[in-house]
Amino acid sequence: MDSTSNPPGAIRRTKPRTSAPGDTTKSFAAVSRVVKETHLLDRTRVFYILLFSGLMLALGGAVTGFILLGDSWFQLLIAGALGIIFTQFAFLAHEASHRQVFTSGPANDRAGRFIATAIVGISYAWWMNKHSRHHANPNKVGKDPDIDLDTISFQEKDAESARGLRALITRKQGYLFFPLLTLEGINLHILGLRALLVREPVKGRWIELSAIAVRFAVYFGAIFWFLPLGMAFAFIGVQLAVFGVYMGASFAPNHKGMPLVGPEEKLDFFAKQVRTSRNISGGVWASAFMGGLNYQIEHHLFPNMPRPHLAKAREIVREHCATIGVPYTETTILQSYGIVIAYLNRVGLSARDPFDCPMVNQFRRV
């Protein structure tokens, strides 16, 4: 496989080669056969049993530490640990939603719904709907919900419409991105509940609402029973802040700052998934930290591939990209954060105060 030479830490892209029209689609069928023949789509039950068992042990240890510490500000360490543990459980629910854990679809759904609602406290149905639309059209304007306007503007047209406080935030949104992620944990819970309370049919609505209600009753009940009022609120705040930052820091590097696909632009499946996705280097350590999301390109091409097989698939896909001339992007996690911040700040320059001078704004965008 040929690739461009880069200094350490630089973004690596495959060296493009010429290929005839239609080669991309046909050759992807060939690479898919290689993946299947090497059994990279086979389930890895032992891995997921050990992972779930390890996370349950970690959760049990955190609960035990919480009980033993009692009225102590060291409880905030337990809160931070819970934020990390819940994020790791969220990764596992994400994998179940993609049919990576079990062969049976219903078995994956049952596991994913239990983990997402009863353990993490977010709606599985909401996540499935949102994330499925993202996978179908990553970074496509008007199709990918992950680039829709939220507190952060991912498109210039959204930044241009910002006014008042949102405009102030949008102008510096790159620098504010990680501080704002401290509120993302609350946002995820609220969005999930809102999706469950709509009038339209929602699969498993009452199961999820019941599980989430029980989960929060037990969780908040224990916190406010064992801890003084101020410490209890601090505990919840730290846990949600760590959860939000960890979730955002794991999902944001994968697509933010990669090319956007216009509403009318047509790309074949392989080019669409690879060109809009970014891998994070670091091997097994990055995979453990990000729940396999570091292999974002391979995950988008083969969304039901178990986490342990993604590293091997990466070798196959990189070679395939070099052969057909499709850019393959991979960078370090710190570099990816820098790219995301720079991208968001660049988009944020489109935000303006309605009383700003138009001439000044023209120079601001240059």
C-alpha positions, -999 to 999 in steps of 0.1 A, spaced: 0 0 0 13 34 -10 7 64 13 20 100 14 49 106 38 40 129 67 58 142 98 49 125 131 14 133 142 4 147 108 -29 137 92 -23 107 70 -41 103 37 -37 76 11 -20 86 -21 -47 87 -48 -44 65 -79 -65 68 -109 -95 44 -113 -121 39 -139 -157 51 -133 -176 25 -114 -145 9 -100 -153 22 -65 -186 3 -62 -174 -29 -78 -141 -30 -58 -160 -24 -26 -180 -56 -33 -147 -73 -36 -133 -59 -3 -166 -69 14 -160 -105 2 -125 -104 17 -139 -92 50 -165 -119 51 -140 -146 40 -117 -136 68 -146 -139 93 -143 -103 105 -181 -102 107 -183 -132 131 -196 -125 166 -171 -122 194 -192 -133 224 -163 -139 248 -151 -103 243 -185 -88 250 -192 -111 280 -159 -101 295 -165 -64 287 -200 -64 302 -187 -83 333 -158 -59 337 -181 -29 335 -206 -44 360 -177 -50 384 -165 -14 379 -201 -2 386 -203 -24 417 -170 -11 429 -182 25 425 -214 18 443 -195 1 471 -171 31 474 -200 55 474 -216 36 504 -183 33 523 -172 69 518 -204 84 532 -204 121 539 -172 131 522 -161 153 494 -141 124 481 -174 113 467 -168 136 438 -141 111 427 -168 84 427 -190 108 406 -162 112 381 -157 74 379 -194 69 373 -193 94 345 -166 73 328 -184 40 336 -217 52 322 -199 63 290 -184 29 286 -218 14 290 -231 38 264 -204 25 240 -217 -10 246 -253 0 240 -241 17 207 -225 -16 196 -257 -36 205 -277 -11 184 -255 -19 154 -260 -57 159 -223 -61 168 -229 -81 200 -254 -109 192 -264 -126 159 -300 -120 167 -315 -86 161 -340 -88 189 -313 -100 213 -292 -69 204 -322 -47 209 -330 -61 243 -294 -58 255 -290 -23 240 -323 -11 255 -315 -24 289 -281 -9 290 -291 25 275 -322 30 297 -317 11 330 -280 17 333 -271 49 314 -306 65 316 -311 76 280 -336 65 254 -326 36 232 -353 43 206 -343 80 203 -307 70 199 -315 43 173 -335 67 152 -310 95 153 -279 74 148 -294 53 120 -301 85 100 -265 96 107 -250 64 94 -272 65 62 -260 100 53 -229 111 73 -222 148 70 -249 153 44 -267 186 47 -303 182 54 -300 144 61 -275 140 90 -290 150 123 -255 152 138 -248 184 119 -282 200 125 -282 232 146 -280 227 183 -261 250 207 -232 245 183 -235 255 146 -219 230 122 -229 248 90 -222 284 80 -259 290 72 -268 282 108 -240 304 122 -252 333 100 -287 332 115 -273 333 151 -284 363 171 -280 376 207 -264 352 231 -262 324 206 -243 347 183 -218 354 211 -214 317 217 -212 308 180 -183 333 173 -161 314 198 -178 280 196 -146 262 189 -129 274 221 -162 269 240 -168 234 226 -153 214 254 -167 237 282 -202 233 266 -198 195 266 -201 196 304 -238 202 297 -241 175 271 -249 148 296 -281 168 307 -289 174 270 -287 137 261 -311 128 289 -336 156 280 -336 148 242 -342 111 249 -371 119 272 -386 144 248 -385 118 220 -404 93 242 -431 118 251 -441 127 215 -476 117 202 -461 96 173 -457 59 179 -424 50 196 -413 14 198 -408 3 234 -420 37 247 -434 25 280 -406 0 286 -381 27 282 -400 53 303 -405 28 331 -368 17 331 -356 53 330 -380 63 358 -368 34 380 -332 42 372 -334 78 382 -355 71 413 -329 46 426 -300 68 415 -312 102 429 -328 85 459 -295 70 470 -275 102 464 -299 124 484 -303 98 511 -266 93 517 -252 128 510 -259 163 523 -280 184 499 -251 206 486 -228 176 482 -255 156 465 -260 183 438 -222 186 434 -221 148 429 -247 148 402 -231 178 385 -197 162 383 -211 129 371 -231 145 343 -202 168 334 -177 139 330 -203 119 311 -210 147 287 -174 156 281 -163 120 276 -192 113 252 -186 144 232 -148 139 232 -153 103 218 -179 111 191 -168 146 179 -134 136 163 -150 112 139 -167 135 115 -165 171 126 -142 190 102 -145 164 75 -161 174 42 -198 182 41 -219 166 14 -243 189 -4 -281 182 -5 -279 174 -42 -245 157 -42 -244 120 -51 -217 97 -38 -215 60 -38 -217 42 -5 -180 36 -1 -168 71 -10 -195 87 11 -186 68 42 -148 71 38 -146 107 27 -167 120 56 -151 99 84 -118 102 103 -99 75 121 -80 81 153 -46 64 157 -36 46 189 -45 10 184 -59 -9 213 -56 20 237 -76 43 215 -101 16 210 -105 10 247 -108 48 254 -133 54 225 -152 22 225 -140 13 190 -151 46 176 -114 53 167 -120 30 137 -148 52 124 -142 45 87 -144 7 92 -173 11 115 -193 31 89 -184 6 61 -192 -24 83 -215 -12 111 -222 -46 124 -186 -56 127 -176 -65 163 -151 -41 180 -122 -66 182 -122 -71 144 -120 -34 134 -82 -32 136 -78 -60 110 -105 -45 88 -85 -12 89 -56 -28 71 -78 -41 44 -97 -9 39 -65 13 39 -50 -9 12 -83 -8 -8 -84 31 -6 -48 34 -18 -57 11 -47 -87 30 -60 -76 65 -50 -101 74 -22 -86 96 6 -83 77 39 -79 101 68 -63 92 101 -49 114 129 -40 114 165 -67 122 190 -51 155 201 -48 166 165 -84 157 159 -95 180 187 -74 208 172 -91 202 138 -126 202 154 -119 234 173 -104 252 143 -134 240 121 -160 252 146 -143 286 150 -141 290 112 -179 282 109 -185 306 138 -170 335 119 -203 336 100 -222 346 131 -227 383 133 -244 410 153 -272 426 134 -256 460 141 -222 449 127 -209 468 97 -214 446 66 -180 458 52 -162 446 84 -180 413 82 -167 408 46 -131 412 58 -139 390 88 -147 360 65 -116 365 44 
